[in-house]
Amino acid sequence: MPIKKVNLADKLSQFDELWSPRIVGEVNNFAVKIAKLEGEFVWHHHEEEDELFMVLAGQLDIRLKDGDVILDPGEMVIIPHGVEHMPVAETETHILMFERKGTLNTGNVDDEHTRRDLEII
């Protein structure tokens, strides 16, 4: 299997949809995802999966019941499973996520933001 590098800026330029993650790679049983965000997402949690959020561009506010975590470019946070959270981006923000394959983006919530079949780019 050939080893290929991934240019995240190039991958991000291939789509415009907000809150619609794309898979850019896999590591063991984990998916490496990128997404463009703007506005408020939905309060949710994941029963079994932790989530890693890393900001590539913009600013991401991860709202938590006991205080917010604000991420600038180059910063990341891991949200443990079971922790209710709501991502918010005041302006268009680009992120990288690392989570177990099959993790539903809206966790325990099923609404218009839910993406079941993620595109691999």
Protein Blocks (a to p, Z undefined) as FASTA:
>chain_A
ZZddddfklmmmmpcbehiacdfbdehjaccdddddedjddddddfklccddddfbdcdd
dddfkbccdddehiacdddehiacddddfbacdddddddehiafklmaccfklcfbdcdZ
Z
